[in-house]
Amino acid sequence: MKKILLISIFIMSYTVVFSQIQDTIQYKYCELSIISKPMSFSAKYYLTVNYGYDEIWEAIKDENGKNKEFKSIIQCLNYMGEKGWKLIDRYIKNGATGEEIHCILEKSIKPISDQ
């Protein structure tokens, strides 16, 4: 009986501690604009990102400093996923060059320590 009581207390305390850890995770958000450049046989996609600092949109660059090209929208999202971003919403907006796909992404950052 003592073992069952001890195990129950351990499980309950673990649940309380785990839920407190979950509450301290902070998130960062960004808006991703996926811009399509139609080509004769296929499309190329480019990304610009707004991290919420005014209306500053930064182009995603490759290692040579040129705009990074993607072959599909899924490749764009997978690239951002590899960087730790998670898609939470998307919408279509009319831009200067036609329709642009806009995505809202979130990324978990370091938990706040309770000191």
C-alpha positions as CSV (number, residue, x, y, z in Angstrom):
1,M,0.0,0.0,0.0
2,K,2.8,2.4,0.8
3,K,4.4,1.7,-2.6
4,I,1.2,2.6,-4.4
5,L,0.8,5.7,-2.4
6,L,4.5,6.7,-3.0
7,I,4.1,6.0,-6.8
8,S,0.9,8.1,-6.9
9,I,2.6,11.0,-5.2
10,F,5.5,10.8,-7.5
11,I,3.3,10.8,-10.6
12,M,1.2,13.8,-9.3
13,S,4.3,15.8,-8.5
14,Y,5.8,15.1,-11.9
15,T,2.6,16.3,-13.6
16,V,2.6,19.5,-11.6
17,V,6.3,20.2,-12.3
18,F,5.9,19.4,-16.0
19,S,2.9,21.7,-16.4
20,Q,4.8,24.5,-14.7
21,I,7.6,24.0,-17.2
22,Q,5.2,24.1,-20.1
23,D,3.8,27.4,-18.9
24,T,7.2,29.2,-19.0
25,I,7.9,28.5,-22.7
26,Q,8.1,31.7,-24.7
27,Y,7.2,32.0,-28.4
28,K,8.5,34.3,-31.1
29,Y,6.4,35.0,-34.2
30,C,7.0,36.0,-37.8
31,E,5.1,36.5,-41.0
32,L,6.5,34.8,-44.1
33,S,5.7,36.0,-47.6
34,I,6.1,33.4,-50.3
35,I,6.5,35.1,-53.6
36,S,6.2,33.2,-56.9
37,K,8.2,34.0,-60.0
38,P,6.5,32.1,-62.9
39,M,9.0,30.7,-65.4
40,S,8.2,29.0,-68.7
41,F,8.3,25.4,-67.4
42,S,8.2,25.8,-63.7
43,A,7.9,28.4,-60.9
44,K,10.5,29.6,-58.5
45,Y,9.7,30.8,-55.1
46,Y,11.4,33.4,-52.9
47,L,10.8,34.2,-49.2
48,T,10.6,37.4,-47.3
49,V,10.2,37.5,-43.6
50,N,8.8,40.2,-41.2
51,Y,9.8,39.6,-37.6
52,G,7.5,42.3,-36.3
53,Y,9.9,45.2,-36.3
54,D,7.9,47.9,-38.2
55,E,7.2,46.9,-41.7
56,I,10.7,45.6,-42.5
57,W,10.6,42.6,-44.8
58,E,13.9,40.7,-45.0
59,A,14.7,38.5,-48.0
60,I,15.9,35.0,-47.2
61,K,19.4,34.8,-48.7
62,D,21.6,31.8,-49.7
63,E,25.3,31.4,-48.7
64,N,26.3,33.7,-51.6
65,G,24.1,36.6,-50.5
66,K,21.5,36.1,-53.3
67,N,17.8,35.5,-52.8
68,K,17.4,31.8,-52.0
69,E,15.3,30.0,-54.6
70,F,12.8,27.3,-53.8
71,K,11.1,24.9,-56.2
72,S,7.8,24.6,-54.3
73,I,5.8,26.0,-51.5
74,I,6.3,22.9,-49.5
75,Q,10.1,23.3,-49.9
76,C,9.8,26.8,-48.5
77,L,7.8,25.6,-45.4
78,N,10.2,22.7,-44.9
79,Y,13.2,25.1,-45.0
80,M,11.6,27.2,-42.2
81,G,10.7,24.1,-40.3
82,E,14.4,23.1,-40.3
83,K,15.1,26.5,-38.7
84,G,12.7,25.7,-35.9
85,W,9.6,27.5,-37.1
86,K,6.1,26.0,-37.0
87,L,3.2,27.0,-39.3
88,I,0.2,28.3,-37.3
89,D,-1.9,30.1,-40.0
90,R,-1.8,31.2,-43.6
91,Y,-3.7,33.6,-46.0
92,I,-3.5,34.9,-49.5
93,K,-2.9,38.6,-50.1
94,N,-2.8,40.6,-53.4
95,G,0.7,42.0,-53.8
96,A,2.4,44.1,-56.4
97,T,3.3,41.0,-58.5
98,G,0.0,39.1,-58.0
99,E,-1.1,36.9,-55.2
100,E,1.3,36.2,-52.4
101,I,0.9,33.5,-49.8
102,H,1.5,34.8,-46.3
103,C,2.1,32.4,-43.4
104,I,2.2,33.1,-39.7
105,L,4.9,31.1,-38.0
106,E,5.9,30.5,-34.4
107,K,9.1,29.3,-32.8
108,S,9.7,28.3,-29.2
109,I,12.5,30.1,-27.5
110,K,14.3,29.5,-24.2
111,P,12.0,29.1,-21.2
112,I,12.0,31.9,-18.7
113,S,13.7,30.8,-15.5
114,D,11.7,31.4,-12.4
115,Q,14.4,33.1,-10.3
